Amino acid sequence: MAQAVRWTHPLSYLNSDGRRHPKENSLATAALVLGVVSVVCAWWPGLHVPGTWVGIVGVLTGAWGQYISATTGERFVTIIGLGAAAVGFYINMMHGGFLT
């Protein structure tokens, strides 16, 4: 019954193959955080400039994270972040874009 009391790390979902992937996990988490920030900035039209920049950085981070991902959990988190960053980017572009 040792497996019943064994503590599992919160990132064990991302490391489903049993090996550590610090760079891939960092990119997946960064893409998710950037996507959420971009979507939150899209709620206020006055924050469209930082929201647009955060969105484009989130899309590029998510694309690179998807390219080097090693497990399905990393790909799942990266795609959620990538999609959120893209949606936030497009809504922020609708509100005025990069520089206006």
C-alpha positions as CSV (number, residue, x, y, z in Angstrom):
1,M,0.0,0.0,0.0
2,A,3.0,2.3,-0.3
3,Q,1.5,3.9,-3.4
4,A,-1.6,5.0,-1.4
5,V,0.4,7.3,0.8
6,R,3.0,8.5,-1.6
7,W,3.1,12.2,-2.2
8,T,3.0,13.3,-5.9
9,H,4.4,16.5,-7.1
10,P,1.8,18.9,-8.6
11,L,3.8,18.9,-11.9
12,S,3.6,15.1,-12.2
13,Y,0.8,15.5,-14.7
14,L,3.3,17.4,-17.0
15,N,6.0,14.8,-16.4
16,S,4.0,11.7,-17.2
17,D,7.0,9.9,-18.5
18,G,8.7,10.0,-15.1
19,R,11.5,12.3,-16.2
20,R,12.0,16.0,-15.4
21,H,11.4,18.5,-18.2
22,P,12.1,21.9,-16.6
23,K,12.4,23.9,-19.9
24,E,9.3,22.4,-21.4
25,N,7.3,22.8,-18.2
26,S,8.4,26.4,-17.9
27,L,7.4,27.2,-21.5
28,A,4.0,25.5,-21.0
29,T,3.4,27.5,-17.8
30,A,4.6,30.7,-19.3
31,A,2.3,30.3,-22.3
32,L,-0.6,29.7,-20.0
33,V,0.1,32.7,-17.8
34,L,0.7,35.0,-20.8
35,G,-2.5,33.8,-22.4
36,V,-4.5,34.5,-19.2
37,V,-2.9,38.0,-18.9
38,S,-3.7,38.8,-22.6
39,V,-7.4,37.7,-22.2
40,V,-7.7,39.8,-19.0
41,C,-6.2,42.8,-20.7
42,A,-8.8,42.3,-23.5
43,W,-11.6,43.0,-21.1
44,W,-10.5,46.6,-20.7
45,P,-10.1,48.4,-24.1
46,G,-7.6,50.8,-22.4
47,L,-5.1,48.0,-21.9
48,H,-5.0,47.0,-25.5
49,V,-1.3,47.9,-26.0
50,P,0.1,45.7,-23.3
51,G,-2.5,43.0,-24.0
52,T,-1.4,42.9,-27.7
53,W,2.3,42.6,-26.8
54,V,1.6,40.0,-24.1
55,G,-0.6,38.1,-26.6
56,I,2.0,38.0,-29.3
57,V,4.7,36.9,-26.8
58,G,2.3,34.2,-25.5
59,V,1.7,32.9,-29.1
60,L,5.4,32.7,-29.8
61,T,6.2,31.1,-26.4
62,G,3.4,28.6,-26.9
63,A,4.5,27.8,-30.4
64,W,8.1,27.1,-29.2
65,G,6.8,25.1,-26.2
66,Q,4.7,23.0,-28.5
67,Y,7.6,22.4,-30.8
68,I,9.9,21.1,-28.0
69,S,7.2,19.5,-25.7
70,A,7.9,15.9,-24.6
71,T,4.7,14.7,-23.0
72,T,1.0,14.9,-23.6
73,G,0.4,17.0,-20.4
74,E,2.8,19.6,-21.6
75,R,1.1,19.8,-25.0
76,F,-2.3,20.1,-23.3
77,V,-1.2,23.0,-21.1
78,T,0.7,24.7,-24.0
79,I,-2.3,24.5,-26.4
80,I,-4.7,26.0,-23.8
81,G,-2.2,28.9,-23.2
82,L,-1.5,29.3,-26.9
83,G,-5.2,29.5,-27.7
84,A,-5.9,32.0,-24.9
85,A,-3.0,34.1,-26.0
86,A,-4.2,34.1,-29.6
87,V,-7.8,35.0,-28.6
88,G,-6.5,37.8,-26.3
89,F,-4.2,39.0,-29.1
90,Y,-7.0,39.2,-31.6
91,I,-9.4,41.0,-29.3
92,N,-6.7,43.5,-28.3
93,M,-5.9,44.1,-31.9
94,M,-9.6,44.8,-32.5
95,H,-9.4,47.5,-29.7
96,G,-6.5,49.3,-31.3
97,G,-3.4,47.1,-31.7
98,F,0.2,47.6,-30.8
99,L,0.8,51.3,-30.7
100,T,-2.4,53.4,-30.7
